[in-house]
Amino acid sequence: MNSDIFFRTLCLVAVNTAFTSAGGRQGATMLAVNTLLMTMFTLFSYVMDGFAYAGEALSGKYYGASDWHGLKDVARRLFVFGGLMTVLFTAVYAIGGRNFLVLLTDQRQVIEAAEPYLPLVWLIPLAGVTAFIMDGIFIGLTATKGMLVSSVLAAACFFAVYFLTRDSIGNSGLWLAFLLFLAMRGIVQLLWARFRITQNCVTIKD
């Protein structure tokens, strides 16, 4: 588990470092823009981490007790709450995105440069919610191999999309690559859970 989590974390660090570096190569203003916008992802991640920690404890409890119904109920409830948080954060970012930027900086040039990218920021909750929830469930079930595989594939998608789009759409391509990274982690984890975790649980009687 430690090895899986270590290399999975390396993938996350590599993507975050590349994201910051790519923004910096576009100049000081764009670096500031991406830093401001990334704060919205950080805020969402702090909230969703709470649900991930709950998922770790509860999924581990029910899986260890061979309670398949309890485990499925935990997953369902986590996704319900995750969906509510997605709607809430998307609405807040869509309605008050510019005001949020004003709270973070008084540099009008940076705010104006960041505004065209706000619609992409609105997609952060939708793209990232599944990965946060599944991270918690996977750790609770000690299914860390799925976390590693999803992070490797998602990181590969990030770099592929970024290098293919950086000369054509610039910073928008960087954000699209990041959103795809978030989404791919969740998608791969769901598929892994469907074909691996469920298979390991077939001996648990309903």
Stockholm file with secondary structure:
# STOCKHOLM 1.0

chainA/1-206         MNSDIFFRTLCLVAVNTAFTSAGGRQGATMLAVNTLLMTMFTLFSYVMDGFAYAGEALSGKYYGASDWHGLKDVARRLFVFGGLMTVLFTAVYAIGGRNFLVLLTDQRQVIEAAEPYLPLVWLIPLAGVTAFIMDGIFIGLTATKGMLVSSVLAAACFFAVYFLTRDSIGNSGLWLAFLLFLAMRGIVQLLWARFRITQNCVTIKD
#=GR chainA/1-206 SS CHHHHHHHHHHHHHHHHHHHHHHHTTCHHHHHHHHHHHHHHHHHHHHHHHHHHHHHHHHHHHHHTTCHHHHHHHHHHHHHHHHHHHHHHHHHHHHHHHHHHHHHCCCHHHHHHHGGGHHHHTTHHHHHHHHHHHHHHHHHTTCHHHHHHHHHHHHHHHHHHHHHHTTTTTHHHHHHHHHHHHHHHHHHHHHHIIIIIHHHTTTSCC
#=GC SS_cons         CHHHHHHHHHHHHHHHHHHHHHHHTTCHHHHHHHHHHHHHHHHHHHHHHHHHHHHHHHHHHHHHTTCHHHHHHHHHHHHHHHHHHHHHHHHHHHHHHHHHHHHHCCCHHHHHHHGGGHHHHTTHHHHHHHHHHHHHHHHHTTCHHHHHHHHHHHHHHHHHHHHHHTTTTTHHHHHHHHHHHHHHHHHHHHHHIIIIIHHHTTTSCC
//
